[in-house]
Amino acid sequence: MSAWTSDELDRIGSADELKIASLRSDGTLRKPKIIWVVRVGDDLYVRSAYGLEAAWFRGTQVRHEGRIWAGGIEKDVIFEDVAETEAGIHDRLDDAYRAKYGRYPESYVMPVVSALSRTVTLKLVPRSITQPGRTKC
């Protein structure tokens, strides 16, 4: 898989909002949804503030592929579920969300740093057009 460039990480990671659209089973893009994004190290992450109920998140679970737009970057991505096995990742993500979005009311930030949001966390992995994505069986 390809990696993010430094420019992409900087621009997407510093963007306040990210538009995300998952691929339907027929390969067409769903309607984009605006969500928050954070950078931790050389990776980008998103969480569903509304858990499994959010339509955009449910859509990511169909093909685990889609497209994002943020900071002037448009990129095809793979959505990787983030497991609890990576030591401390969720604590680092909570800290990143609080640092980046702490200027917003607590009622907006709390849903993305909740125990529920840890179960609906996705890592965004860049994908080239010719690179086959992962499909769920």
C-alpha positions in Angstrom: 0.0 0.0 0.0 1.1 3.5 -0.6 1.8 5.9 2.3 0.7 9.4 2.9 3.1 12.1 1.7 4.2 14.7 4.2 2.2 17.3 2.4 -1.0 15.2 2.5 -0.5 14.5 6.2 0.0 18.2 7.0 -2.9 19.4 4.9 -5.4 16.8 5.8 -4.3 16.6 9.4 -4.7 20.4 9.9 -8.0 20.7 8.1 -10.9 21.3 10.5 -13.3 19.1 8.5 -13.0 16.2 6.2 -15.6 15.0 3.6 -15.9 11.3 3.5 -17.8 9.1 1.1 -17.7 5.3 1.1 -18.2 3.0 -1.9 -21.5 1.2 -2.3 -21.4 -2.5 -3.2 -21.9 -1.4 -6.9 -18.7 0.7 -6.8 -20.4 4.1 -6.8 -19.7 6.7 -4.1 -22.2 7.5 -1.4 -23.1 11.1 -0.7 -20.2 12.7 1.2 -20.5 13.5 4.9 -18.5 16.1 6.8 -16.7 14.8 9.9 -13.6 15.5 12.0 -10.2 14.0 11.3 -7.1 13.8 13.4 -3.5 12.9 12.7 -1.4 10.7 15.0 2.1 10.3 13.8 2.1 9.4 10.1 -1.5 8.2 10.2 -5.0 9.8 9.8 -8.1 8.7 11.8 -11.8 9.3 11.9 -14.4 8.3 14.4 -18.2 8.2 14.4 -19.6 10.4 17.0 -22.9 8.5 16.7 -21.5 5.0 16.9 -22.8 2.3 14.5 -26.0 4.3 13.9 -24.2 6.9 11.7 -25.0 6.1 8.0 -21.6 7.2 6.8 -19.9 4.7 9.2 -22.2 1.9 8.2 -21.3 2.6 4.6 -17.6 2.2 5.3 -18.3 -1.3 6.5 -19.7 -2.5 3.1 -16.5 -2.3 1.0 -14.0 -0.6 3.3 -13.2 1.7 0.4 -14.0 5.3 -0.4 -12.8 8.8 -1.0 -11.9 11.7 1.2 -11.6 15.5 0.6 -9.7 17.8 3.1 -7.2 20.6 3.0 -7.4 20.7 -0.8 -6.6 17.0 -1.1 -8.9 14.5 -2.8 -7.8 10.9 -2.1 -9.1 7.3 -2.6 -8.7 5.5 0.7 -9.2 2.2 2.4 -11.0 2.2 5.8 -9.2 0.1 8.4 -11.0 -0.8 11.6 -8.8 0.2 14.5 -8.4 -2.6 17.1 -7.7 -2.2 20.7 -4.5 -4.2 20.2 -2.4 -1.3 19.2 -1.1 -0.1 22.6 -2.4 3.2 23.6 -3.8 4.3 20.2 -7.2 5.3 21.6 -5.7 7.4 24.3 -3.5 9.1 21.8 -6.6 9.6 19.5 -8.6 11.1 22.4 -5.8 13.5 23.1 -5.5 14.5 19.5 -9.3 15.2 19.2 -9.2 17.2 22.4 -6.2 19.2 21.3 -7.5 19.9 17.8 -11.2 20.5 18.6 -11.0 21.6 22.2 -12.2 25.1 21.2 -15.6 23.7 20.4 -18.2 23.1 23.1 -17.6 20.0 25.3 -20.9 18.6 24.0 -19.4 18.4 20.5 -16.1 16.9 21.6 -17.3 14.3 24.1 -19.0 12.0 21.6 -15.7 11.5 19.7 -13.7 10.7 22.8 -16.3 8.4 24.4 -15.9 4.7 25.0 -18.4 4.1 22.1 -16.3 6.1 19.7 -13.4 3.8 20.3 -15.4 0.9 18.8 -16.1 2.9 15.6 -12.6 4.3 14.8 -11.2 4.0 11.3 -7.6 4.5 10.1 -7.5 6.1 6.6 -5.1 4.4 4.3 -4.3 5.9 0.9 -5.1 3.8 -2.1 -4.1 4.2 -5.7 -6.8 3.8 -8.4 -5.1 0.6 -9.6 -4.6 -0.8 -6.2 -7.2 -3.4 -5.3 -9.1 -2.5 -2.2 -10.2 -4.9 0.5 -13.7 -6.2 0.2 -15.6 -7.8 3.0 -16.8 -11.3 2.5 
